[in-house]
Amino acid sequence: MNETLEFADLEQVYDLLAEAIDQVGPERETLLLAKLSLLLAHHIPDISLVSEAIATALANCDTAESIGRPGPDL
């Protein structure tokens, strides 16, 4: 069983997220992302996985590669 999204599905998530951000506008982008993060975290039964995902996202915010479309490793 595959426990991660296929790359094509990840691309679709990126597109859906970009569209949602465009719909709410920059003034509500942070609120949208916070709500989405909590909704998705609710589906993960292990706090260590959520913590690891937050740490990975945070670490990748400091790299030039994080500016473009995310790859499977974010």
Phi, psi and omega in degrees: 000131179277125183262002177233161178289144171295156183302319180298322177291323177297321176298320179294320176300316179303313181296316179297319179294317178298319179295318180296319178297318177299321181294319183276338179084164185297331183288341180241009180300315181298318178297315178301312182294324177294314179296317179297317180300316180292320177297316179291320179297329179299335181271359180254116187280005185231113182300330180294327176292321177295315180299318179296319179296319178297315180297319179295315179297317179297315180297324182282350177289344182265003184250149178296329181294338183285353183284327180275195178295138181287144174268183181301330180272358186054000000 
